[in-house]
Amino acid sequence: MSTRIELAVAVLRAVAGRVDPTVPLPLSRLTATIGASLSTTSRLCAELAEVGLIERAEAYGTFRVGARAISLSGRAAAALGPTVHYELHRLAQDTAETVVLAAPEDGGVRITASVASGWTLHVPAAVGDRIDDPRRALVRALSIDGADEAVVESETGRAVEIAVALTAPDGRRVGVLAVALPVYRAARARPRIRRLLADARRAFERSLDRAHRPPTPEPEPRPSVPDRAIEAAVRVVETVARAPGSASAVAAATGMRGDRTRRLVDALVRTGLLSRDAETDSLHVDPAIHAWHRAAFLPTLAQGGPGRTSATAQRVGACVFVTTLVGMRSFTVVEHIEPLGEGLRMAPWLGRPHPLVGSDGGPTLAMDFDAAQLAELFPRRHGAAEYARFVRRVGRVRDEGTLTMRSVDEFGITSVSAPVRDAAGLVAAAACIVGATEDVSARLPELREAARELAAALSRDLGATYAASIPAADRMGSAPIPSVR
């Protein structure tokens, strides 16, 4: 059983742990990666596909990430998700450079989240990418003994990395947070980046402390006890992803025998998919898998989004855009342009960024930031009146589930937007229906429902139906509006 689980986890990591886990991977490549026979790898892939962790792609003998693996990744990332969302955007806003979060994995690190620099010349960082170079600060920060507070720097080629390790309450180094920038900008920016990273590390470690003391999970209907080892192992990992706990707690939650659960846990710990706190015996899911759902996000939208937006646009006779947050700007990733009347046409926005203020989906994209966070992140070039209006709009989409907004930049255009959530439960995109004001105003109930339906369909594509609830936080709808800094 143990060998089979270890090989199955190796196959799963090979498929899901990539920059684009939705790209088909051939069986021959998987066989070479895990070092097993072709027949063994084929049987493992068939069983992993049966439980939903991977799925068969169009070409014979190829596989890509499955919905259940995306769900597992989102569940595991949900507790730390709001901190990642805010701290990476805050660092990116304050430094104007690329910000990277990575997790340790087999002697290197896997990038689990990033916010790219807005500069034309910048250091790239792709979610899902693996870094093995021992010279890089992202790798070195994990291996410097007794230096939990140390800020580590590296210079490779013409890029500089400034990094800090993130330590869990049990002493495990579970991540690295870094700012990456060109050498020529580093000399002036270095002191400030070091201070900002130290502040962000403290915020992350407070969140890690809370995640290690989760509330008692809500009871769930207990499914039948699985016979097959791989399904049983997946149940164990999913249970730990919902709430870290001991093997005994996992056995009680899954209904499996204690001895069987302990054997499964031991096998999963050997694979690195679970880790065990030596002092408390509490189990935790490998943070490297947080990359899976984030890496699949844009490819999934690119595959399913055009068909869904086109169907919505043609049904309601309006233009439809799907936008996501890139830094503190709205970026259009899917669109369908419908004619809005004889002699009129909407300009395309695909691949174009827009300031969050005035963007059709801007307030919707910002709705996971609480009041204090939004006051910190709101672009300083805008005044108090624009800030107050933006905050009211964020509160409205939180309360009502959609936001109707007349264009700030152009008279005669009105949009309706709704939030699209990812597998961790965070707002990942905004589904926007845009048309002439006189037409949108006359059909508001219909267009609001269409925006909600499109957002819900895209959320299901991203695995949000499996997502854990976002932790309760200070919401802007009930909090006083801080003044702009």
Helices and strands as residue ranges (DSSP letters): H 2-16, E 25-26, H 27-34, H 38-50, E 54-56, E 62-65, H 67-78, H 81-95, E 98-105, E 108-115, E 130-131, H 137-140, E 151-156, E 159-167, E 173-182, H 183-211, H 229-242, H 247-254, H 258-271, E 274-276, E 283-285, G 287-289, H 290-316, E 319-326, E 329-336, E 353-355, H 362-365, H 371-377, H 384-400, E 403-406, E 413-421, E 427-436, H 437-442, H 444-461, G 464-466
